[in-house]
Structure formats: structure tokens, C-alpha cells
């Protein structure tokens, strides 16, 4: 590939997990996100969750992927955090909250894909809420933990089989729209129809084998960046 050909690929920022390791903050993300972006025609770049970099990220990147992880703390969104959750690093949550708000306010045309936790953060920032511990509320909760199951797409989104790992789900979508559900009614995908591509999925498309519910979402993300 020539330098010119490389430059023609949209740059996609990938927001990683953050953990404390040996006294140092460490970023971590599976390489499958960047691989799916590459296969779709883009270049995925893992970015560190530093608040001060947000203006530069908005200026330099064509699209954004918010990756999976543990559980958001919900006090910032007006609800106590369930005692059985595993909260993500506070700095990661603060960064992703502010980045989503900046995208909403300053760059609503910029394409965004949220995966699992990423979808939940999109819903929270958009005024929604979470079912924070599905074992308390959903009889079929085991179907969503390291399992494959069907989803039914709505509003033109595809149906198919997905790979899931979550014990939380979006309960209310706020200003966003439901675009897919599982057979048990759990909300599986959301979007903002007023934007070019602002989509969240509860499953993991980076490791879903069904092309309709796996690579399709990365292809649509890169396609939207090209537009």
C-alpha cells in the first residue's frame, strides 16, 4: 500500500479500557476492534483517555469507536450504582462522557459506533437509563453472558446472530431510537436518526461471526466517515 492509499483511509479513534497496573494507568483493548476497522477500509487508532486531548481528537479523527468494558457508575446520571456492578475506571468514564458530549455539541456529523459499554454510555449521555443488573430483572439473563443469540433489527437495520457478554442493558434510550431487540425484549441497538451515523450495539460486533451483525456495522461506520 502506498502512502497516498493509506492517507485515503478514514482515521477512526478507538477509546480503550483503562486500569491501574503497578501504580500506573494502563490502556488496554483487544486488537479485533482495529482489525475490523481495517477490514472495513479505515485505520483504527487507540487513543488515551485524556480530557485535554478532546479538541485535538475532534479535529483529527473522522470517526469514533467506544469499546466494551465493565459497568458505568450511574450517580452522575441521577441514579445510585447497583452494588453488584463492577465499575469502570473513573477517569475512563469522565473522558468518554465528555467526549460524547463534545461530539453531540461540536461535531454531530462525526460518525460514532458504541459497543456494549459504549452503547450504554451513549444512552446515559442522551438522557437514558440502565437496567444495572439483569439477573434481578430478566429471567433469560444467562442468554446474554458469553453467548450467541438472535437479534431482530428495526428501521432498516439487519437481523442476525450476535455474540454478547453483558449483565446490564439499556432500560430507557433518552433521545435515541431503538433499532434492534433480542427475543426476550432486551434492547440490543440504538441510534440517532438525525445524525449520519450515531449507533450503539449491546453485543460485540468485533467478534460476531454473522456478517450482518458483525462487520456490517464497521463497514457502515467507515462508509459514513467517507461521506
C-alpha positions as a Markdown table, in Angstrom:
| # | Residue | x | y | z |
|---|---|---|---|---|
| 1 | Unk | 0.0 | 0.0 | 0.0 |
| 2 | Unk | 1.3 | 3.4 | -0.9 |
| 3 | Unk | 1.4 | 6.4 | 1.5 |
| 4 | Unk | -1.3 | 8.1 | -0.6 |
| 5 | Unk | -3.5 | 5.0 | -0.4 |
| 6 | Unk | -3.0 | 4.8 | 3.4 |
| 7 | Unk | -3.9 | 8.5 | 3.7 |
| 8 | Unk | -7.2 | 7.9 | 1.9 |
| 9 | Unk | -8.4 | 5.6 | 4.7 |
| 10 | Unk | -10.5 | 7.3 | 7.3 |
| 11 | Unk | -8.9 | 7.6 | 10.7 |
| 12 | Unk | -11.1 | 6.0 | 13.5 |
| 13 | Unk | -10.3 | 6.8 | 17.1 |
| 14 | Unk | -10.8 | 3.8 | 19.4 |
| 15 | Unk | -11.4 | 4.5 | 23.1 |
| 16 | Unk | -9.8 | 1.8 | 25.2 |
| 17 | Unk | -10.3 | 0.4 | 28.7 |
| 18 | Unk | -8.3 | 2.0 | 31.5 |
| 19 | Unk | -6.9 | 0.2 | 34.5 |
| 20 | Unk | -4.3 | 0.8 | 37.3 |
| 21 | Unk | -1.4 | -1.6 | 36.9 |
| 22 | Unk | 1.7 | -1.5 | 39.2 |
| 23 | Unk | 0.7 | 2.1 | 40.2 |
| 24 | Unk | 0.4 | 3.3 | 36.6 |
| 25 | Unk | -2.7 | 4.0 | 34.5 |
| 26 | Unk | -2.6 | 1.5 | 31.6 |
| 27 | Unk | -4.8 | 1.4 | 28.5 |
| 28 | Unk | -6.0 | -1.9 | 27.1 |
| 29 | Unk | -8.2 | -3.0 | 24.2 |
| 30 | Unk | -8.5 | -6.1 | 22.1 |
| 31 | Unk | -6.9 | -5.8 | 18.6 |
| 32 | Unk | -10.1 | -7.1 | 17.0 |
| 33 | Unk | -11.6 | -3.6 | 17.0 |
| 34 | Unk | -8.7 | -2.2 | 14.9 |
| 35 | Unk | -8.8 | -5.2 | 12.7 |
| 36 | Unk | -12.5 | -4.8 | 11.9 |
| 37 | Unk | -11.9 | -1.1 | 11.2 |
| 38 | Unk | -9.0 | -2.0 | 8.9 |
| 39 | Unk | -11.1 | -4.7 | 7.1 |
| 40 | Unk | -13.8 | -2.2 | 6.5 |
| 41 | Unk | -11.4 | 0.3 | 4.9 |
| 42 | Unk | -10.4 | 2.5 | 7.8 |
| 43 | Unk | -7.4 | 2.9 | 10.2 |
| 44 | Unk | -8.1 | 2.3 | 13.9 |
| 45 | Unk | -6.0 | 4.3 | 16.4 |
| 46 | Unk | -6.2 | 3.6 | 20.1 |
| 47 | Unk | -6.3 | 6.9 | 22.0 |
| 48 | Unk | -5.5 | 7.5 | 25.6 |
| 49 | Unk | -8.4 | 8.8 | 27.8 |
| 50 | Unk | -7.0 | 12.3 | 28.4 |
| 51 | Unk | -9.6 | 15.0 | 28.7 |
| 52 | Unk | -7.4 | 17.8 | 27.4 |
| 53 | Unk | -6.9 | 16.0 | 24.1 |
| 54 | Unk | -10.6 | 16.0 | 23.1 |
| 55 | Unk | -10.4 | 19.2 | 20.9 |
| 56 | Unk | -7.5 | 17.6 | 19.0 |
| 57 | Unk | -9.3 | 14.3 | 18.6 |
| 58 | Unk | -12.3 | 16.1 | 17.2 |
| 59 | Unk | -10.1 | 17.9 | 14.8 |
| 60 | Unk | -8.0 | 14.9 | 13.6 |
| 61 | Unk | -10.3 | 11.9 | 13.5 |
| 62 | Unk | -13.0 | 11.0 | 11.0 |
| 63 | Unk | -14.9 | 8.7 | 13.3 |
| 64 | Unk | -15.0 | 7.1 | 16.8 |
| 65 | Unk | -15.5 | 3.7 | 18.4 |
| 66 | Unk | -16.4 | 3.5 | 22.1 |
| 67 | Unk | -15.4 | 0.0 | 23.2 |
| 68 | Unk | -16.8 | -2.5 | 25.7 |
| 69 | Unk | -15.8 | -2.9 | 29.3 |
| 70 | Unk | -17.3 | -3.2 | 32.8 |
| 71 | Unk | -20.1 | -1.0 | 34.2 |
| 72 | Unk | -20.6 | 2.7 | 34.3 |
| 73 | Unk | -21.3 | 4.5 | 37.6 |
| 74 | Unk | -24.7 | 6.0 | 37.4 |
| 75 | Unk | -24.6 | 8.7 | 40.1 |
| 76 | Unk | -23.5 | 11.3 | 37.5 |
| 77 | Unk | -26.8 | 10.4 | 35.7 |
| 78 | Unk | -29.1 | 10.7 | 38.7 |
| 79 | Unk | -29.3 | 7.1 | 39.9 |
| 80 | Unk | -27.4 | 5.1 | 42.5 |
| 81 | Unk | -25.0 | 2.5 | 41.2 |
| 82 | Unk | -26.1 | -1.1 | 41.8 |
| 83 | Unk | -23.9 | -2.8 | 44.5 |
| 84 | Unk | -23.3 | -5.9 | 42.3 |
| 85 | Unk | -21.8 | -3.9 | 39.4 |
| 86 | Unk | -18.1 | -3.7 | 38.5 |
| 87 | Unk | -17.4 | 0.0 | 37.9 |
| 88 | Unk | -15.0 | 1.1 | 35.2 |
| 89 | Unk | -12.1 | 3.4 | 36.0 |
| 90 | Unk | -13.5 | 6.9 | 36.9 |
| 91 | Unk | -11.0 | 8.6 | 34.5 |
| 92 | Unk | -12.3 | 6.5 | 31.6 |
| 93 | Unk | -15.9 | 7.3 | 32.4 |
| 94 | Unk | -15.2 | 11.0 | 32.8 |
| 95 | Unk | -13.3 | 11.0 | 29.4 |
| 96 | Unk | -15.9 | 9.1 | 27.5 |
| 97 | Unk | -18.7 | 11.2 | 29.0 |
| 98 | Unk | -17.0 | 14.4 | 27.9 |
| 99 | Unk | -16.0 | 13.1 | 24.5 |
| 100 | Unk | -19.6 | 12.1 | 23.8 |
| 101 | Unk | -20.9 | 15.5 | 24.9 |
| 102 | Unk | -18.3 | 17.2 | 22.7 |
| 103 | Unk | -19.4 | 15.1 | 19.8 |
| 104 | Unk | -23.0 | 15.9 | 20.4 |
| 105 | Unk | -22.4 | 19.7 | 20.8 |
| 106 | Unk | -19.5 | 20.4 | 18.4 |
| 107 | Unk | -19.3 | 17.6 | 15.9 |
| 108 | Unk | -22.7 | 15.9 | 15.5 |
| 109 | Unk | -21.9 | 15.0 | 11.9 |
| 110 | Unk | -18.9 | 12.8 | 13.1 |
| 111 | Unk | -19.8 | 9.0 | 12.9 |
| 112 | Unk | -19.8 | 7.1 | 16.1 |
| 113 | Unk | -20.1 | 3.4 | 17.0 |
| 114 | Unk | -20.6 | 2.3 | 20.6 |
| 115 | Unk | -20.1 | -1.3 | 21.6 |
| 116 | Unk | -21.6 | -2.9 | 24.7 |
| 117 | Unk | -20.5 | -0.4 | 27.4 |
| 118 | Unk | -20.1 | 2.2 | 24.6 |
| 119 | Unk | -23.8 | 1.8 | 23.8 |
| 120 | Unk | -24.7 | 2.2 | 27.4 |
| 121 | Unk | -22.6 | 5.4 | 27.7 |
| 122 | Unk | -24.3 | 6.8 | 24.6 |
| 123 | Unk | -27.7 | 6.1 | 26.2 |
| 124 | Unk | -26.8 | 7.7 | 29.5 |
| 125 | Unk | -25.3 | 10.8 | 27.9 |
| 126 | Unk | -28.5 | 11.1 | 25.8 |
| 127 | Unk | -30.8 | 11.1 | 28.9 |
| 128 | Unk | -31.5 | 7.3 | 29.1 |
| 129 | Unk | -31.0 | 4.9 | 31.9 |
| 130 | Unk | -29.8 | 1.3 | 32.5 |
| 131 | Unk | -31.1 | -2.0 | 33.9 |
| 132 | Unk | -28.0 | -2.3 | 36.0 |
| 133 | Unk | -28.2 | -5.9 | 37.0 |
| 134 | Unk | -30.1 | -8.2 | 34.6 |
| 135 | Unk | -30.1 | -11.3 | 37.0 |
| 136 | Unk | -32.5 | -9.3 | 39.1 |
| 137 | Unk | -34.9 | -8.4 | 36.3 |
| 138 | Unk | -34.5 | -10.7 | 33.3 |
| 139 | Unk | -35.2 | -14.4 | 33.5 |
| 140 | Unk | -33.2 | -15.1 | 30.4 |
| 141 | Unk | -30.1 | -13.1 | 31.6 |
| 142 | Unk | -27.8 | -16.1 | 31.0 |
| 143 | Unk | -28.5 | -15.9 | 27.3 |
| 144 | Unk | -26.6 | -12.6 | 27.2 |
| 145 | Unk | -23.4 | -13.7 | 29.0 |
| 146 | Unk | -20.8 | -15.1 | 26.7 |
| 147 | Unk | -23.5 | -16.5 | 24.5 |
| 148 | Unk | -24.7 | -16.2 | 20.9 |
| 149 | Unk | -28.3 | -15.2 | 20.3 |
| 150 | Unk | -30.6 | -13.7 | 17.7 |
| 151 | Unk | -31.5 | -10.0 | 17.4 |
| 152 | Unk | -34.3 | -8.6 | 15.3 |
| 153 | Unk | -33.4 | -5.3 | 13.5 |
| 154 | Unk | -35.8 | -2.4 | 13.1 |
| 155 | Unk | -35.8 | 0.7 | 10.9 |
| 156 | Unk | -33.8 | -1.0 | 8.2 |
| 157 | Unk | -31.1 | -2.4 | 10.5 |
| 158 | Unk | -30.2 | -6.1 | 9.9 |
| 159 | Unk | -31.3 | -9.1 | 11.9 |
| 160 | Unk | -28.9 | -11.9 | 12.7 |
| 161 | Unk | -26.9 | -13.7 | 15.3 |
| 162 | Unk | -24.7 | -11.8 | 17.7 |
| 163 | Unk | -22.1 | -12.5 | 20.4 |
| 164 | Unk | -23.0 | -11.0 | 23.8 |
| 165 | Unk | -21.3 | -10.5 | 27.1 |
| 166 | Unk | -23.3 | -8.2 | 29.4 |
| 167 | Unk | -25.2 | -8.2 | 32.7 |
| 168 | Unk | -26.6 | -4.7 | 32.1 |
| 169 | Unk | -28.8 | -3.3 | 29.4 |
| 170 | Unk | -30.3 | 0.0 | 28.3 |
| 171 | Unk | -33.7 | 0.4 | 30.0 |
| 172 | Unk | -34.6 | 3.9 | 28.6 |
| 173 | Unk | -33.0 | 5.3 | 25.5 |
| 174 | Unk | -33.4 | 9.0 | 26.2 |
| 175 | Unk | -33.3 | 10.9 | 22.9 |
| 176 | Unk | -32.1 | 7.9 | 20.9 |
| 177 | Unk | -34.2 | 5.3 | 19.0 |
| 178 | Unk | -34.3 | 1.5 | 19.4 |
| 179 | Unk | -33.0 | -0.3 | 16.3 |
| 180 | Unk | -32.8 | -3.9 | 17.5 |
| 181 | Unk | -34.1 | -6.2 | 20.2 |
| 182 | Unk | -33.3 | -9.7 | 21.5 |
| 183 | Unk | -36.1 | -12.3 | 21.5 |
| 184 | Unk | -36.7 | -11.6 | 25.2 |
| 185 | Unk | -37.2 | -7.9 | 24.5 |
| 186 | Unk | -33.8 | -6.7 | 25.7 |
| 187 | Unk | -32.8 | -3.5 | 23.8 |
| 188 | Unk | -29.9 | -4.5 | 21.6 |
| 189 | Unk | -29.2 | -1.5 | 19.5 |
| 190 | Unk | -29.9 | 2.2 | 19.3 |
| 191 | Unk | -29.3 | 5.2 | 17.0 |
| 192 | Unk | -29.9 | 8.9 | 16.5 |
| 193 | Unk | -31.7 | 9.0 | 13.1 |
| 194 | Unk | -31.0 | 12.7 | 12.8 |
| 195 | Unk | -27.2 | 12.1 | 12.5 |
| 196 | Unk | -25.2 | 10.5 | 9.8 |
| 197 | Unk | -24.1 | 7.5 | 11.9 |
| 198 | Unk | -24.6 | 7.5 | 15.7 |
| 199 | Unk | -25.2 | 3.9 | 16.5 |
| 200 | Unk | -24.8 | 1.7 | 19.6 |
| 201 | Unk | -25.0 | -2.1 | 19.8 |
| 202 | Unk | -25.2 | -4.1 | 23.0 |
| 203 | Unk | -23.3 | -7.1 | 21.6 |
| 204 | Unk | -19.7 | -7.3 | 20.3 |
| 205 | Unk | -19.6 | -6.9 | 16.5 |
| 206 | Unk | -15.8 | -7.1 | 16.6 |
| 207 | Unk | -16.1 | -10.8 | 17.5 |
| 208 | Unk | -19.5 | -11.6 | 16.0 |
| 209 | Unk | -19.2 | -14.0 | 13.0 |
| 210 | Unk | -22.5 | -13.2 | 11.3 |
| 211 | Unk | -21.5 | -10.5 | 8.8 |
| 212 | Unk | -24.9 | -8.8 | 9.0 |
| 213 | Unk | -24.4 | -8.1 | 12.7 |
| 214 | Unk | -20.6 | -8.1 | 12.8 |
| 215 | Unk | -18.6 | -6.5 | 10.0 |
| 216 | Unk | -21.7 | -4.7 | 8.7 |
| 217 | Unk | -21.5 | -2.1 | 11.5 |
| 218 | Unk | -17.9 | -1.3 | 10.9 |
| 219 | Unk | -18.5 | -1.1 | 7.1 |
| 220 | Unk | -21.3 | 1.4 | 7.7 |
| 221 | Unk | -19.1 | 3.4 | 10.2 |
| 222 | Unk | -16.3 | 3.7 | 7.6 |
| 223 | Unk | -18.7 | 4.4 | 4.8 |
| 224 | Unk | -20.2 | 7.3 | 6.9 |
| 225 | Unk | -16.7 | 8.6 | 7.5 |
| 226 | Unk | -16.0 | 8.7 | 3.8 |
| 227 | Unk | -19.2 | 10.7 | 3.2 |
